Amino acid sequence: SNSTKLKSTGLSEKLSECETFKDILCQQIDTLQSYFDACADAVNVETPHASISKELLIQHGLHAVDFKGEAITFKATTAGILATISYCIELMVSREEQLKKRLGREIAARKAAEERCRILEEPTKTNLVKSPISSGGLIKGGPDYEEGPHSQIGEDEFFDAVESTLDRLEEELEKKEQLKNLVGGREEGRG
C-alpha cells in the first residue's frame, strides 16, 4: 500500500508536470496568435513598419485565421491527452490495489494451508520412533509399523481387512477353477 502511494504520487507529479508543459505551450500559442493578429491588423491599416515589408505582413496576416483554428485544436487535444493520462493513472492505481488485495488473500490461504499441513503432520511426527539400535523402537515405514502390535489400525479393522482379502482370494480361486473347467472341456471336445 505504501509503494502504491509512492507510485501514485510519482505519477501524479508527472501528470502535473505535463499540465505545466501544456500551459506553457498554450501561452506560446497565444503569443503567436497575437503576432498573427497584429500582422492581420497591420495589413488592414496599410502602414507597414520600417523593418517589415508589406508582403511579409500580408503573408503572415493571411495565416492568422488558419493558426487560430490550429491553436484551438492543439489546446483541445492536449487537454484530452492529459485527461486520458489521468484516467489511465487512476485505473493503474485501482488495478494495483486489486492485485495487492488478491495477493494478500493468496498469502493468507497459503499460510492457512501450511498450518493445516503442519497440524496434519504433527501426529505422524509423534509416531516417529527413534532408531531401533538406540531405543529398540521401530522405523517409520517398516513392516512392524504397518502391521503387528505397533500398527495404527484397530483390531476390528484388521480382522475386517483380513476377511475381505480372504473373500477376494476365494473368488479368484473359483474363477480359476471355472477357467480350467472351460479350457479342459474344449480340449476334450477337440480330441
Number of C-alpha atoms within 10 A of each C-alpha: 10 7 8 15 11 11 15 16 12 12 17 16 12 12 17 14 12 16 17 12 13 17 15 12 16 17 12 13 19 15 12 16 18 14 15 24 20 16 24 20 14 17 20 12 9 11 9 15 10 7 6 10 10 17 11 13 22 18 14 19 21 16 16 20 15 11 17 18 10 13 19 13 12 16 16 11 12 18 15 12 14 16 14 12 16 16 12 12 17 15 12 15 17 13 12 14 14 12 12 14 13 12 12 12 12 12 12 12 12 12 12 12 12 12 12 12 11 12 11 11 11 12 10 10 11 8 14 15 14 13 12 10 8 7 9 10 15 18 15 16 9 9 12 14 18 13 12 11 11 13 13 12 12 10 11 9 10 14 11 12 12 12 12 11 12 12 12 12 12 12 12 12 12 12 12 12 12 12 12 12 12 11 11 11 11 11 10 8 7 6 5
